[in-house]
Amino acid sequence: MALWDRIKESASQMQTQLEAKKNDLKSGAFRDASMAMCALVAAADGSVDPSERQRVAQLIATNEVLRNFPADDLRRRFEANLDKLAADFAFGKVSVLQEVAKAKKKPAEARAVVQIGIVIGGADGHFDQDERAVVREACFALGLAPHEFDL
């Protein structure tokens, strides 16, 4: 199986697992951590490309699990995290990883946040090294082992 096919299949499996847990993923901590994760993946290479911003915003708006929250609220939180990363990537990343860590207290939510990062990163069929690296860092912030997610 080609790498691209494995990435797509992995992202699809993660999305299926997330949808199965949808009713358990309604807390503010999960919402905040998910939007921080989405911003980290969108800006993984250290810059925030307008097309990447739009693509991730579209994925957020259409993700079944994230429909537990008002779309405008999600967009505002996503954009606020992206703005932190765009202003100063290294400093912003510290702040955004603190947002991700909000989900640490509930293991199911923590895992779901990582899965969202993988879904967003793999949505274009290419989960690149920068995206993998920020999702791996998020695992550490959440107290999860990256190898659980093949990172």
DSSP file with accessible surface (Angstrom, degrees, kcal/mol):
  #  RESIDUE AA STRUCTURE BP1 BP2  ACC     N-H-->O    O-->H-N    N-H-->O    O-->H-N    TCO  KAPPA ALPHA  PHI   PSI    X-CA   Y-CA   Z-CA
    1    1 A M              0   0  136      0, 0.0     5,-0.0     0, 0.0     0, 0.0   0.000 360.0 360.0 360.0 132.0    0.0    0.0    0.0
    2    2 A A     >  -     0   0   58      1,-0.1     4,-2.3     4,-0.0     5,-0.2  -0.288 360.0-115.2 -66.5 152.3    1.4    3.4   -1.0
    3    3 A L  H  > S+     0   0  103      1,-0.2     4,-2.6     2,-0.2     5,-0.2   0.906 116.7  54.4 -54.5 -45.1    2.3    5.9    1.8
    4    4 A W  H  > S+     0   0  123      1,-0.2     4,-2.4     2,-0.2    -1,-0.2   0.920 108.6  48.7 -58.3 -42.2   -0.5    8.3    0.5
    5    5 A D  H  > S+     0   0   73      1,-0.2     4,-2.6     2,-0.2    -1,-0.2   0.893 110.5  51.0 -66.3 -38.4   -3.1    5.5    0.8
    6    6 A R  H  X S+     0   0  133     -4,-2.3     4,-2.7     2,-0.2    -2,-0.2   0.901 110.1  49.8 -65.5 -40.8   -1.9    4.6    4.3
    7    7 A I  H  X S+     0   0   19     -4,-2.6     4,-2.6     2,-0.2     5,-0.2   0.940 112.7  46.6 -62.4 -46.8   -2.2    8.2    5.4
    8    8 A K  H  X S+     0   0   96     -4,-2.4     4,-2.3    -5,-0.2    -2,-0.2   0.917 114.1  47.9 -61.9 -42.9   -5.7    8.5    4.0
    9    9 A E  H  X S+     0   0   89     -4,-2.6     4,-2.6     2,-0.2    -2,-0.2   0.921 112.0  49.3 -65.4 -42.4   -6.7    5.3    5.6
   10   10 A S  H  X S+     0   0   37     -4,-2.7     4,-2.5     2,-0.2    -2,-0.2   0.934 112.1  47.8 -62.2 -45.8   -5.3    6.3    8.9
   11   11 A A  H  X S+     0   0   11     -4,-2.6     4,-2.3     1,-0.2    -1,-0.2   0.909 112.2  50.5 -62.6 -38.9   -7.0    9.6    8.9
   12   12 A S  H  X S+     0   0   73     -4,-2.3     4,-2.3    -5,-0.2    -2,-0.2   0.916 110.6  48.5 -65.5 -42.6  -10.3    7.9    7.9
   13   13 A Q  H  X S+     0   0   95     -4,-2.6     4,-2.4     2,-0.2    -2,-0.2   0.909 110.8  51.2 -63.7 -41.0  -10.0    5.4   10.8
   14   14 A M  H  X S+     0   0   19     -4,-2.5     4,-2.5     2,-0.2    -2,-0.2   0.914 109.5  50.3 -61.8 -43.3   -9.3    8.3   13.2
   15   15 A Q  H  X S+     0   0   30     -4,-2.3     4,-2.6     2,-0.2    -2,-0.2   0.921 109.6  50.8 -63.0 -40.9  -12.3   10.1   12.0
   16   16 A T  H  X S+     0   0   88     -4,-2.3     4,-1.8     1,-0.2    -1,-0.2   0.922 110.9  48.8 -62.1 -43.3  -14.5    7.0   12.5
   17   17 A Q  H  X S+     0   0   88     -4,-2.4     4,-1.0     1,-0.2    -1,-0.2   0.900 111.1  50.7 -63.8 -40.0  -13.2    6.6   16.0
   18   18 A L  H >< S+     0   0    0     -4,-2.5     3,-0.8     1,-0.2     4,-0.3   0.926 107.8  51.8 -63.0 -45.0  -13.9   10.2   16.7
   19   19 A E  H >< S+     0   0   89     -4,-2.6     3,-1.1     1,-0.3     4,-0.3   0.863 104.2  57.8 -62.4 -33.8  -17.5   10.0   15.5
   20   20 A A  H 3< S+     0   0   88     -4,-1.8    -1,-0.3     1,-0.2     3,-0.2   0.802 113.0  40.4 -64.9 -27.4  -18.1    7.0   17.7
   21   21 A K  T XX S+     0   0   49     -4,-1.0     3,-2.3    -3,-0.8     4,-0.6   0.318  80.5 116.7-101.4   7.7  -17.1    9.2   20.7
   22   22 A K  G X4 S+     0   0   44     -3,-1.1     3,-1.5    -4,-0.3    -1,-0.2   0.839  72.1  54.1 -48.4 -43.4  -18.9   12.3   19.5
   23   23 A N  G 34 S+     0   0  121     -4,-0.3    -1,-0.3     1,-0.3     3,-0.2   0.696 107.8  51.4 -70.1 -16.2  -21.4   12.4   22.5
   24   24 A D  G <4 S+     0   0  116     -3,-2.3     2,-0.6     1,-0.2     3,-0.3   0.469  95.6  74.9 -94.1  -3.7  -18.5   12.3   25.0
   25   25 A L    <<  +     0   0    0     -3,-1.5    -1,-0.2    -4,-0.6    43,-0.2  -0.554  58.5 106.9-112.8  67.1  -16.6   15.2   23.4
   26   26 A K        +     0   0  120     -2,-0.6    -1,-0.2    -3,-0.2     2,-0.1   0.330  44.0 116.7-124.7   6.2  -18.6   18.2   24.4
   27   27 A S     >  -     0   0   27     -3,-0.3     4,-2.2     1,-0.1     5,-0.1  -0.372  69.5-123.5 -80.5 158.8  -16.5   20.0   27.0
   28   28 A G  H  > S+     0   0   30      1,-0.2     4,-2.9     2,-0.2     5,-0.2   0.856 112.9  57.5 -64.1 -35.5  -14.9   23.4   26.7
   29   29 A A  H  > S+     0   0   33      2,-0.2     4,-2.7     1,-0.2     5,-0.2   0.927 107.7  46.8 -62.6 -43.1  -11.5   21.9   27.3
   30   30 A F  H  > S+     0   0    0      2,-0.2     4,-2.7     1,-0.2     5,-0.2   0.931 112.6  50.3 -63.8 -44.5  -11.9   19.6   24.3
   31   31 A R  H  X S+     0   0   48     -4,-2.2     4,-2.2     2,-0.2     5,-0.2   0.955 114.3  43.5 -57.1 -51.2  -13.2   22.5   22.2
   32   32 A D  H  X S+     0   0   14     -4,-2.9     4,-2.1     1,-0.2    -2,-0.2   0.917 115.7  47.5 -64.0 -44.6  -10.2   24.7   23.1
   33   33 A A  H  X S+     0   0    0     -4,-2.7     4,-2.6    -5,-0.2    -1,-0.2   0.894 110.7  52.5 -65.3 -38.3   -7.6   22.0   22.8
   34   34 A S  H  X S+     0   0    0     -4,-2.7     4,-2.6    -5,-0.2    -1,-0.2   0.915 110.1  46.9 -64.7 -43.1   -9.1   20.9   19.4
   35   35 A M  H  X S+     0   0    0     -4,-2.2     4,-2.1    -5,-0.2    -1,-0.2   0.885 111.9  51.1 -69.3 -34.1   -8.9   24.4   17.9
   36   36 A A  H  X S+     0   0    0     -4,-2.1     4,-2.6    -5,-0.2    -2,-0.2   0.927 110.5  49.7 -64.9 -43.2   -5.3   24.8   19.3
   37   37 A M  H  X S+     0   0    0     -4,-2.6     4,-2.4     1,-0.2     5,-0.2   0.927 109.1  51.5 -61.8 -43.7   -4.4   21.5   17.6
   38   38 A C  H  X S+     0   0    0     -4,-2.6     4,-2.5     1,-0.2    -1,-0.2   0.912 110.9  48.2 -60.1 -42.2   -5.9   22.6   14.3
   39   39 A A  H  X S+     0   0    0     -4,-2.1     4,-2.1     2,-0.2    -1,-0.2   0.914 109.6  52.8 -65.2 -42.5   -3.9   25.8   14.4
   40   40 A L  H  < S+     0   0    0     -4,-2.6    -2,-0.2     1,-0.2    -1,-0.2   0.918 112.0  45.0 -58.9 -44.5   -0.7   24.0   15.2
   41   41 A V  H >< S+     0   0    1     -4,-2.4     3,-1.3     1,-0.2     4,-0.2   0.925 111.9  51.9 -67.4 -41.6   -1.2   21.6   12.3
   42   42 A A  H 3< S+     0   0    4     -4,-2.5     7,-0.4     1,-0.3     3,-0.2   0.854 120.6  34.1 -63.5 -33.3   -2.1   24.5    9.9
   43   43 A A  T >< S+     0   0    0     -4,-2.1     3,-2.7    -5,-0.2    -1,-0.3   0.132  80.5 125.3-106.8  20.5    1.0   26.4   10.9
   44   44 A A  T <  S+     0   0   11     -3,-1.3    -1,-0.2     1,-0.3    -2,-0.1   0.785  70.5  54.9 -55.5 -31.5    3.3   23.4   11.4
   45   45 A D  T 3  S-     0   0   97      2,-0.4    -1,-0.3    -3,-0.2     3,-0.1   0.404 124.1 -99.6 -85.8   5.0    6.0   24.7    9.0
   46   46 A G  S <  S+     0   0   33     -3,-2.7     2,-0.3     1,-0.3    43,-0.2   0.388  97.3  78.4  96.0  -4.6    6.3   28.0   10.9
   47   47 A S  S    S-     0   0   62     -5,-0.1     2,-0.7    42,-0.1    -2,-0.4  -0.937  72.2-131.1-133.7 159.7    4.1   30.0    8.6
   48   48 A V        -     0   0   30     -2,-0.3    -5,-0.1    -3,-0.1    -6,-0.0  -0.879  22.5-160.3-114.8  97.4    0.4   30.4    8.1
   49   49 A D     >  -     0   0   72     -2,-0.7     4,-2.7    -7,-0.4     3,-0.2  -0.604  19.8-131.9 -75.8 133.0   -0.4   30.2    4.4
   50   50 A P  H  > S+     0   0   98      0, 0.0     4,-2.3     0, 0.0     5,-0.2   0.873 107.7  50.4 -56.6 -36.6   -3.9   31.7    3.6
   51   51 A S  H  > S+     0   0   81      2,-0.2     4,-2.5     1,-0.2     5,-0.1   0.892 111.1  48.6 -70.0 -36.1   -4.9   28.6    1.6
   52   52 A E  H  > S+     0   0   37     -3,-0.2     4,-2.7     2,-0.2     5,-0.3   0.913 110.1  52.3 -66.6 -42.1   -3.9   26.3    4.5
   53   53 A R  H  X S+     0   0   56     -4,-2.7     4,-2.4     1,-0.2    -2,-0.2   0.940 112.9  44.7 -57.4 -47.1   -5.9   28.5    6.9
   54   54 A Q  H  X S+     0   0  100     -4,-2.3     4,-2.3    -5,-0.2    -2,-0.2   0.906 112.2  51.3 -66.6 -41.7   -8.9   28.3    4.6
   55   55 A R  H  X S+     0   0   64     -4,-2.5     4,-2.2     2,-0.2    -2,-0.2   0.937 113.3  44.1 -63.7 -44.7   -8.6   24.5    4.1
   56   56 A V  H  X S+     0   0    0     -4,-2.7     4,-2.7     2,-0.2     5,-0.2   0.917 111.4  53.9 -68.5 -39.9   -8.3   23.8    7.8
   57   57 A A  H  X S+     0   0    4     -4,-2.4     4,-2.3    -5,-0.3    -1,-0.2   0.912 109.6  49.3 -59.2 -39.4  -11.2   26.2    8.6
   58   58 A Q  H  X S+     0   0  101     -4,-2.3     4,-1.6     2,-0.2    -1,-0.2   0.912 110.0  50.2 -66.3 -41.4  -13.3   24.3    6.1
   59   59 A L  H  X S+     0   0   45     -4,-2.2     4,-1.0     1,-0.2    -2,-0.2   0.897 110.3  50.5 -63.7 -39.2  -12.4   20.9    7.6
   60   60 A I  H >< S+     0   0    8     -4,-2.7     3,-0.7     1,-0.2    -2,-0.2   0.937 109.6  50.9 -61.9 -46.1  -13.3   22.3   11.1
   61   61 A A  H 3< S+     0   0   48     -4,-2.3    -1,-0.2     1,-0.2    -2,-0.2   0.796 117.2  39.1 -64.6 -27.5  -16.7   23.5    9.8
   62   62 A T  H 3< S+     0   0   65     -4,-1.6     2,-0.4    -5,-0.1    -1,-0.2   0.472  84.1 115.3-104.2  -1.7  -17.5   20.1    8.2
   63   63 A N    <X  -     0   0   12     -4,-1.0     4,-0.7    -3,-0.7     3,-0.2  -0.564  59.4-145.9 -73.8 124.2  -16.1   17.8   10.9
   64   64 A E  T >4 S+     0   0   72     -2,-0.4     3,-0.8     1,-0.2    -1,-0.2   0.873  95.9  50.8 -58.6 -41.8  -19.0   15.8   12.4
   65   65 A V  G >4 S+     0   0    0      1,-0.2     3,-1.3     2,-0.2    -1,-0.2   0.898 106.8  54.0 -66.5 -38.7  -17.5   15.7   15.9
   66   66 A L  G >4 S+     0   0    1      1,-0.3     3,-1.9    -3,-0.2    -1,-0.2   0.608  84.5  85.4 -76.1  -6.6  -16.8   19.4   16.0
   67   67 A R  G <<  +     0   0  138     -3,-0.8    -1,-0.3    -4,-0.7    -2,-0.2   0.557  68.3  82.8 -70.6  -4.3  -20.5   20.1   15.2
   68   68 A N  G <  S+     0   0   44     -3,-1.3    -1,-0.3   -43,-0.2    -2,-0.1   0.647  93.4  54.8 -66.6 -14.9  -21.1   19.8   18.9
   69   69 A F  S <  S-     0   0   21     -3,-1.9     2,-0.1    -4,-0.0     5,-0.0  -0.881 102.5 -90.6-122.5 152.6  -19.9   23.5   19.1
   70   70 A P     >  -     0   0   86      0, 0.0     4,-2.2     0, 0.0     3,-0.4  -0.396  33.4-135.4 -62.1 131.4  -21.1   26.7   17.3
   71   71 A A  H  > S+     0   0   59      1,-0.2     4,-2.7     2,-0.2     5,-0.2   0.867 103.1  54.1 -58.0 -40.6  -19.1   27.1   14.1
   72   72 A D  H  > S+     0   0  138      1,-0.2     4,-2.2     2,-0.2    -1,-0.2   0.885 108.3  49.9 -63.2 -38.1  -18.5   30.8   14.7
   73   73 A D  H  > S+     0   0   28     -3,-0.4     4,-2.3     2,-0.2    -2,-0.2   0.926 111.6  48.1 -65.2 -44.8  -17.0   30.1   18.1
   74   74 A L  H  X S+     0   0    3     -4,-2.2     4,-2.8     1,-0.2     5,-0.2   0.932 111.6  49.9 -60.9 -45.7  -14.7   27.4   16.7
   75   75 A R  H  X S+     0   0  100     -4,-2.7     4,-3.0     1,-0.2     5,-0.2   0.920 110.0  50.6 -60.6 -44.3  -13.6   29.7   13.9
   76   76 A R  H  X S+     0   0  143     -4,-2.2     4,-2.3     1,-0.2    -1,-0.2   0.930 113.4  45.0 -61.1 -44.5  -12.8   32.5   16.3
   77   77 A R  H  X S+     0   0   56     -4,-2.3     4,-2.1     2,-0.2    -2,-0.2   0.911 113.7  49.6 -67.0 -42.1  -10.8   30.2   18.6
   78   78 A F  H  X S+     0   0    1     -4,-2.8     4,-2.5    -5,-0.2    -2,-0.2   0.950 112.9  46.9 -59.9 -48.9   -8.9   28.7   15.6
   79   79 A E  H  X S+     0   0   38     -4,-3.0     4,-2.7     1,-0.2    -2,-0.2   0.889 109.4  54.0 -63.4 -39.8   -8.1   32.2   14.2
   80   80 A A  H  X S+     0   0   45     -4,-2.3     4,-1.7    -5,-0.2    -1,-0.2   0.918 110.9  46.2 -62.5 -41.4   -6.9   33.4   17.6
   81   81 A N  H  X S+     0   0    7     -4,-2.1     4,-1.9     2,-0.2    -2,-0.2   0.914 112.1  50.6 -67.1 -41.0   -4.5   30.5   17.9
   82   82 A L  H  X S+     0   0    0     -4,-2.5     4,-2.8     1,-0.2     5,-0.2   0.900 106.9  55.1 -62.7 -39.7   -3.3   31.0   14.4
   83   83 A D  H  X S+     0   0   86     -4,-2.7     4,-2.2     1,-0.2    -1,-0.2   0.899 106.7  50.7 -61.2 -40.2   -2.7   34.7   15.1
   84   84 A K  H  X S+     0   0   77     -4,-1.7     4,-1.6     1,-0.2     8,-0.4   0.914 113.2  45.7 -60.9 -43.2   -0.5   33.8   18.0
   85   85 A L  H  < S+     0   0    2     -4,-1.9    -2,-0.2     7,-0.2    -1,-0.2   0.871 113.0  49.6 -69.8 -36.3    1.5   31.5   15.8
   86   86 A A  H  < S+     0   0   59     -4,-2.8     3,-0.3     1,-0.2    -2,-0.2   0.865 108.4  53.4 -71.3 -35.1    1.8   34.0   13.0
   87   87 A A  H  < S-     0   0   89     -4,-2.2     2,-0.2     1,-0.3    -2,-0.2   0.916 138.3 -11.1 -67.5 -44.1    3.0   36.8   15.3
   88   88 A D     X  -     0   0   88     -4,-1.6     4,-3.6    -5,-0.2     5,-0.3  -0.713  66.1-160.9-159.6 100.1    5.8   34.8   16.8
   89   89 A F  H  > S+     0   0   47     -3,-0.3     4,-2.7    -2,-0.2     5,-0.2   0.908  89.0  45.0 -58.5 -49.0    5.8   31.1   16.0
   90   90 A A  H  > S+     0   0   67      2,-0.2     4,-1.2     1,-0.2    -1,-0.2   0.941 121.1  38.5 -63.2 -47.1    8.1   29.9   18.8
   91   91 A F  H  > S+     0   0  153      1,-0.2     4,-1.5     2,-0.2     3,-0.2   0.921 116.9  51.5 -69.6 -42.3    6.4   31.9   21.5
   92   92 A G  H  X S+     0   0    3     -4,-3.6     4,-2.9    -8,-0.4    -7,-0.2   0.871 103.3  59.3 -62.2 -35.8    3.0   31.3   20.1
   93   93 A K  H  X S+     0   0   43     -4,-2.7     4,-2.9    -5,-0.3    -1,-0.2   0.893 101.9  53.6 -63.5 -37.1    3.6   27.6   20.0
   94   94 A V  H  X S+     0   0   83     -4,-1.2     4,-1.5    -3,-0.2    -1,-0.2   0.947 112.7  44.0 -60.1 -47.3    4.2   27.6   23.8
   95   95 A S  H  X S+     0   0   30     -4,-1.5     4,-1.4     2,-0.2    -2,-0.2   0.919 114.4  48.8 -64.4 -43.7    0.8   29.3   24.3
   96   96 A V  H  X S+     0   0    0     -4,-2.9     4,-2.2     1,-0.2    -2,-0.2   0.896 108.1  53.9 -68.2 -37.2   -1.0   27.1   21.9
   97   97 A L  H  X S+     0   0   29     -4,-2.9     4,-2.3     1,-0.2    -1,-0.2   0.852 103.8  57.1 -66.2 -29.0    0.4   23.9   23.4
   98   98 A Q  H  < S+     0   0  129     -4,-1.5     4,-0.5    -5,-0.2    -1,-0.2   0.882 106.1  49.9 -65.8 -36.4   -0.9   25.1   26.8
   99   99 A E  H >< S+     0   0   42     -4,-1.4     3,-1.2     1,-0.2     4,-0.3   0.917 109.2  51.2 -65.0 -43.7   -4.4   25.3   25.1
  100  100 A V  H >< S+     0   0    0     -4,-2.2     3,-1.9     1,-0.3    -2,-0.2   0.923 102.3  61.2 -58.1 -42.0   -3.9   21.7   23.8
  101  101 A A  G >< S+     0   0   32     -4,-2.3     3,-2.1     1,-0.3     4,-0.3   0.656  80.5  84.6 -64.8 -13.1   -2.9   20.6   27.4
  102  102 A K  G <  S+     0   0   90     -3,-1.2     3,-0.5    -4,-0.5    -1,-0.3   0.778  87.0  55.6 -58.3 -25.8   -6.4   21.6   28.6
  103  103 A A  G X  S+     0   0    1     -3,-1.9     3,-1.2    -4,-0.3     7,-0.5   0.442  79.0  97.9 -86.8   1.7   -7.7   18.2   27.5
  104  104 A K  T <  S+     0   0  114     -3,-2.1    -1,-0.2     1,-0.2    -2,-0.1   0.808  70.8  64.6 -62.5 -31.7   -5.0   16.3   29.6
  105  105 A K  T 3  S+     0   0  197     -3,-0.5    -1,-0.2    -4,-0.3    -2,-0.1   0.746 101.3  51.7 -67.9 -24.9   -7.4   15.6   32.5
  106  106 A K  S X> S-     0   0  113     -3,-1.2     4,-2.6     1,-0.1     3,-0.5  -0.918  71.5-159.0-117.1 106.1   -9.7   13.4   30.4
  107  107 A P  H 3> S+     0   0   80      0, 0.0     4,-2.6     0, 0.0     5,-0.2   0.840  91.7  54.2 -54.1 -37.9   -7.8   10.7   28.5
  108  108 A A  H 3> S+     0   0   49      1,-0.2     4,-2.0     2,-0.2     5,-0.1   0.911 112.2  44.3 -64.6 -40.2  -10.6   10.1   26.0
  109  109 A E  H <> S+     0   0    8     -3,-0.5     4,-2.4     2,-0.2    -1,-0.2   0.906 111.4  53.6 -69.3 -40.7  -10.6   13.8   25.1
  110  110 A A  H  X S+     0   0    1     -4,-2.6     4,-1.9    -7,-0.5    -2,-0.2   0.942 111.1  45.8 -59.3 -46.3   -6.8   14.0   25.0
  111  111 A R  H  X S+     0   0   81     -4,-2.6     4,-2.6     1,-0.2    -1,-0.2   0.896 110.6  53.7 -64.0 -39.5   -6.7   11.1   22.5
  112  112 A A  H  X S+     0   0    0     -4,-2.0     4,-2.5    -5,-0.2    -1,-0.2   0.886 105.3  54.0 -64.0 -36.5   -9.5   12.7   20.5
  113  113 A V  H  X S+     0   0    0     -4,-2.4     4,-2.1     2,-0.2    -1,-0.2   0.934 110.2  46.5 -63.3 -43.7   -7.5   15.9   20.2
  114  114 A V  H  X S+     0   0    0     -4,-1.9     4,-2.2     1,-0.2    -2,-0.2   0.930 111.0  52.7 -63.7 -42.2   -4.5   14.0   18.9
  115  115 A Q  H  X S+     0   0    7     -4,-2.6     4,-2.9     1,-0.2    -2,-0.2   0.899 106.6  52.6 -61.7 -38.7   -6.8   12.2   16.4
  116  116 A I  H  X S+     0   0    0     -4,-2.5     4,-3.0     1,-0.2     5,-0.3   0.922 107.3  52.7 -62.9 -40.9   -8.2   15.5   15.2
  117  117 A G  H  X S+     0   0    0     -4,-2.1     4,-2.7     1,-0.2    -2,-0.2   0.915 111.5  45.9 -59.0 -41.2   -4.6   16.6   14.6
  118  118 A I  H  X S+     0   0    7     -4,-2.2     4,-2.6     2,-0.2    -2,-0.2   0.917 112.6  50.2 -69.1 -42.0   -3.9   13.5   12.5
  119  119 A V  H  X S+     0   0   17     -4,-2.9     4,-0.8     2,-0.2    -2,-0.2   0.945 115.1  43.3 -60.9 -47.4   -7.2   13.9   10.6
  120  120 A I  H >< S+     0   0    2     -4,-3.0     3,-0.7     1,-0.2     4,-0.4   0.935 116.3  47.8 -65.2 -45.2   -6.5   17.5    9.8
  121  121 A G  H 3< S+     0   0    0     -4,-2.7     3,-0.4    -5,-0.3     5,-0.4   0.870 117.6  41.1 -64.3 -36.4   -2.9   16.8    8.9
  122  122 A G  H >< S+     0   0    2     -4,-2.6     3,-2.1     1,-0.2    -1,-0.2   0.476  86.2  96.3 -91.8   0.1   -3.7   13.8    6.7
  123  123 A A  T << S+     0   0   49     -4,-0.8    -1,-0.2    -3,-0.7    -2,-0.1   0.819  85.4  48.9 -63.1 -30.6   -6.8   15.4    5.0
  124  124 A D  T 3  S-     0   0   71     -3,-0.4    -1,-0.3    -4,-0.4    -2,-0.1   0.365 120.6-108.1 -89.7   6.4   -4.7   16.5    2.0
  125  125 A G  S <  S+     0   0    1     -3,-2.1     2,-0.4  -118,-0.1  -117,-0.2   0.515  97.5  89.7  83.4   4.1   -3.2   13.0    1.7
  126  126 A H        -     0   0  107     -5,-0.4     2,-1.2  -119,-0.1    -2,-0.2  -0.853  49.9-175.9-139.7  98.6    0.2   14.2    2.9
  127  127 A F        -     0   0   15     -2,-0.4    -5,-0.1    -5,-0.1    -6,-0.1  -0.774  30.3-160.1 -91.8  88.5    0.9   14.2    6.7
  128  128 A D     >  -     0   0   45     -2,-1.2     4,-2.7    -7,-0.3     5,-0.2  -0.082  29.2 -99.5 -76.3 174.0    4.3   15.8    6.4
  129  129 A Q  H  > S+     0   0  134      1,-0.2     4,-2.3     2,-0.2     5,-0.1   0.857 121.3  52.3 -62.0 -38.5    7.2   15.8    8.9
  130  130 A D  H  > S+     0   0   77      2,-0.2     4,-2.0     1,-0.2    -1,-0.2   0.917 111.8  46.5 -63.7 -43.1    6.4   19.3   10.3
  131  131 A E  H  > S+     0   0    5      2,-0.2     4,-2.1     1,-0.2     5,-0.2   0.930 112.8  49.4 -65.5 -43.1    2.8   18.2   10.9
  132  132 A R  H  X S+     0   0   62     -4,-2.7     4,-2.5     1,-0.2    -2,-0.2   0.900 109.1  54.1 -60.6 -40.5    3.8   15.0   12.5
  133  133 A A  H  X S+     0   0   31     -4,-2.3     4,-2.4    -5,-0.2    -1,-0.2   0.911 109.3  45.3 -64.0 -43.6    6.3   16.9   14.7
  134  134 A V  H  X S+     0   0    4     -4,-2.0     4,-2.2     2,-0.2    -1,-0.2   0.880 113.3  50.1 -71.0 -34.2    3.7   19.3   16.1
  135  135 A V  H  X S+     0   0    0     -4,-2.1     4,-2.1     2,-0.2    -2,-0.2   0.910 110.2  51.6 -67.4 -37.7    1.2   16.4   16.7
  136  136 A R  H  X S+     0   0   77     -4,-2.5     4,-1.8     2,-0.2    -2,-0.2   0.935 109.3  49.6 -62.3 -44.6    4.0   14.6   18.5
  137  137 A E  H  X S+     0   0   68     -4,-2.4     4,-2.2     1,-0.2    -1,-0.2   0.892 108.4  53.5 -60.6 -39.4    4.7   17.7   20.7
  138  138 A A  H  X S+     0   0    0     -4,-2.2     4,-1.9     1,-0.2    -1,-0.2   0.882 103.1  57.6 -63.1 -37.2    0.9   17.8   21.5
  139  139 A C  H  <>S+     0   0    0     -4,-2.1     5,-3.1     1,-0.2     4,-0.5   0.936 107.5  47.2 -56.9 -46.0    1.1   14.2   22.6
  140  140 A F  H ><5S+     0   0  133     -4,-1.8     3,-1.1     1,-0.2    -1,-0.2   0.908 109.7  52.7 -63.6 -40.6    3.7   15.1   25.2
  141  141 A A  H 3<5S+     0   0   27     -4,-2.2    -1,-0.2     1,-0.3    -2,-0.2   0.822 113.3  45.3 -63.0 -29.1    1.7   18.1   26.3
  142  142 A L  T 3<5S-     0   0    5     -4,-1.9    -1,-0.3    -3,-0.2    -2,-0.2   0.418 115.7-114.4 -93.9  -1.6   -1.3   15.7   26.8
  143  143 A G  T < 5S+     0   0   55     -3,-1.1     2,-0.3    -4,-0.5    -3,-0.2   0.793  72.0 133.6  73.6  27.9    0.8   13.1   28.6
  144  144 A L      < -     0   0   15     -5,-3.1    -1,-0.3    -6,-0.2    -2,-0.1  -0.842  61.3-114.7-111.4 150.7    0.3   10.6   25.8
  145  145 A A    >   -     0   0   32     -2,-0.3     3,-1.8     1,-0.1     4,-0.3  -0.703  18.1-144.1 -83.3 123.1    2.9    8.4   24.1
  146  146 A P  G > >S+     0   0   15      0, 0.0     3,-2.1     0, 0.0     5,-1.8   0.829  96.5  67.5 -56.4 -31.9    3.3    9.3   20.4
  147  147 A H  G > 5S+     0   0  141      1,-0.3     3,-1.6     3,-0.2    -2,-0.0   0.768  84.9  71.6 -64.8 -20.2    3.8    5.7   19.4
  148  148 A E  G < 5S+     0   0   85     -3,-1.8    -1,-0.3     1,-0.3    -3,-0.0   0.774 107.7  36.7 -59.2 -26.1    0.2    5.0   20.3
  149  149 A F  G < 5S-     0   0   14     -3,-2.1    -1,-0.3    -4,-0.3    -2,-0.2   0.104 120.0-106.4-113.6  17.1   -0.6    7.0   17.2
  150  150 A D  T < 5       0   0  131     -3,-1.6    -3,-0.2     1,-0.2    -2,-0.1   0.863 360.0 360.0  58.2  39.4    2.2    5.8   15.0
  151  151 A L      <       0   0   32     -5,-1.8    -1,-0.2    -6,-0.1    -2,-0.1  -0.803 360.0 360.0-103.0 360.0    4.0    9.1   15.4
